[in-house]
Amino acid sequence: MRTVISLLLLFLLFQPSAYVAFFKLQQHHIRKEIKQKIKRGVPDDELVLLKIAKNSDIASDNFFRLMFENEIRLDGNMYDIVRQEDRGDTTWYFCILDDKETGLFTNLDGWVKREFDKNSDRKSNNDRRLQSLSLWFFGQTGDDRAIKPHFSIAEHPYVFRSKTWFSQPSPPPPQS
């Protein structure tokens, strides 16, 4: 029972990295499956032909990306390259539309977005906490506020001021 609880706590502690490891494991299985399908042979009617000009804007666009040596991501869809042909200034990619890997990357993108949203929520909560603490400690808000203690130094002469930059330093004594 203790091992189950400790494993559960360990999983919760490393949840983001566990999700990435799970993603990589799923991606490995999907790639292996596609590789076996390509080795068995894919009929031409199942192939998708992508014609990409070598000097076009789409080749440098975010919507088209050579992910790995035999994979393309175009408009959010993953394609596995079966073969390619160079025809002048255009490259013809004969591909398989990989629905499973497309779904996997869609899930990863959604997870990353949720994690960033969580972090932005935490950031806004931390900003609100910091603002309320600054109100409580300093009694003022705004970025241009001067942080001043709520007591005078004359009343408490032995209090060490940690922030000495609030006032001008006294000039050095004249040299004789």
N, C-alpha and C positions, 0 to 999 in steps of 0.2 A: 504494500500500500504506500509506503514511504517513497519507494522508487517511482511509482506512478505520479505521485504528487510532485516529487522533485523534477521529473521529466516534464510535467505540465508547466511548472514554474520556469524551467529552463526554456521551454518552447515559447512561453509568453514573453520572456526576457529578450529572446532573439527572434521575435516574430517577423520583423522585416527581412532579416537575412534568411529565415526559414522559408518565407514566401519566394524569395529569389532562388533558393536552392530547389524548391518544388517546381518553379517555372523552368529552370534549367533541365531538371529531370524529365518533365513533360516534353520539352523541346527536343531533347535527345531521342525520346521514343518516337516522336512524330517524324523527325529527320530520318531515323532508321527505317521507319515504315515507308517513307517516300523513296528512299534510296533503293529499297527492295523492289518497289513498284517500277522504278526506272530500269533496274536490272532485268526484270521480267519482260520489259518492253511496254511502251505506252502507244496505243493506236493514235494515228494522226488526228482523228476527229475529236480526241480528248485534249489535244494540245491547244494552247492559246498562243497566238503569234503577236509579239510586241515588236514594233518597229521603232527604234530609237535612233534619231540622228546623232552622230558623234559630236557635232558642234552646236547642238540646239540648247535652248535654255532649260529644257526638261531634264537634260543630263546633269545639270548643276542645281536643279530645283530640289526642294525638300520632299516633294511628292515621289521622286524617283531616286532610289538608292540601291546600289549593289551591297547587300548586307554581308554576305559571305561569298566564297568563290562561286557557288552555284545557286545563289538566291537573290531575288530582286524584291524590293518593296516599292509598289507603285500605287498611289492613291489609297494607302492604308491596307492594300491587299498584298499577301505574300505569294510569290511565284517561285517555283523551283525550276531551274533551267535544265532542260533535257539536252538541247544543243543550241549552238549559235552560229550564225553566218555573217561575215562581213560583206556587205554589198555596197561598195563605193563609200559614200559618206554616211551610210546607215548601217546599224547592226540589227539583225533580225534575231530575236530570242524566241525559241520554241519552248514553251513553258507549261508546267502543270499549275493550275490555280490551287494553292494549298489552303483549303478552308480551315483546317484544324489549326495550323500555325497562325493564320490570320486571326482566328478567335482567341488564340493564346496571347498574341500581342495586343489585341483589343482589351483583354482582361488585364494585362500588365499595365497598359496605359491608364485604364480606369483605376487600378490600385494605386498607381503613382499619383494620379490626380487627387484621390481621396486622402492619401498621406500628406500631400502638400496642403490640402484644405484643412486637415487636422492641425498641421503645424501653423497655418495662418490663423486658425481659431485660437490656438495656444498663444501665438504672438499677440493677438488682439487682447486676449485675457491678461497676458502679462503686462501689456501696455496700460490697461485699465488699473491693474493692481499697482503698478508703479506710479500712476497718476494719483491714485487715492493715498498711497504712502507719502508722496511728495506733498500732497495737501495736508496730511496729518502732521508731518514733520516740519514743513516749511511754511504752510499757511498760504501759499500762492501757487498759481498755475501759470503755464506759458513757458515758452523756451527762453524768453528774455528775462526771466525772473532772477533776482539775486538771492542766493541762499543765505539767509540770515538766521542766527539762533534767536529763540524767543526769550532770551535773558540778556541783560547787559553785562559786559565784562567788568564794569565798575562794581556791580553787586557781587560778582564772583571773581575776585582777582586771581585765584589760583587755578582756574579752569584752563586747561591747555586747549588752544584753538587748533584743531587739526587742519583747517583751511586758512592759511595766512594770506592768501591772495585776494581776499575781499577788500583789503585796505591797502593804501600806498605804504610801502616801507618807509621808515624814517630815514632821512638823509644821514650820511656818515658825518661824524664830528669833524669840525674844521681842523685842518692840519696846521700846526704852528711852526 
